[in-house]
Amino acid sequence: MKVVIMGCGRTGAQLAGLLDADQHQVTILDTDTYSFRRLPPDFGGTALLGNGLDEESLRKAGIEEADAFVALTQGDNRNVMAAQIAKHIFDVPKVICRIYDPIRRELYNTLGIETFSPTTIFSQMLKERLET
């Protein structure tokens, strides 16, 4: 599977490493080269400096042939915009978008963007731990 990941923070770097270890073709895109230090030393994919909202950067990352796109920056708005570009302009089959705000996550799901909210997931995990 060919995957483009936008955002090389902790989660993006971890996901890139996991997918690369499973022999997927991974390109990770970030606006700051310093972020790539988080990638595993044996990362065999491509780390590309660029903005995931810029169509030319996405083309360089291989978005036109991608099977999946994952938006994992710290900004909800940026993630949603990039996810919409990947889904509606480049017709990427699988687009996943991190949204911290649970209310926004529900809204974007109704617009057809597959989202997840670490806030909701972690809160549910804590609640379950407290109740057991």
C-alpha positions, 0 to 999 in steps of 0.5 A: 500500500502506498501511504502519504502522511502529513505531519511528522510529530510523534504519531505521524513518525510512529505510524510511518515507522510501523507501516514502513516495517510492514513493507508499505511505501510511505511518504511523510510530509512536514513543514519542518525538517527537524521533525524528521528526527522522530522517524526510526533510524531504519526508516526506508520511506521518504521524508519530504519537506512541504505543506500538505495544503499545497497541491504541488507538495502533495504531488511530489509526495505521490498523492496521485498514486496513493492508496491512503492519506493520513492528516496528523498535524496539530491543527484541526483546520489544517488536517481537515483542509488537507483531507478534503484536498486528498479526497476530493481533488486527488480521489485518494481511496482512504483518507483519515483525519485527526481532529482533536475537537470532538464536536468538529469530528462529528461534523466532519464525519457527516461531511464524509471525512473519516476522522478520529479524535484522540480526545474522545478515545483517550477520555473513553479509555480513562473512564473505563479504567476508572470504572474497573 
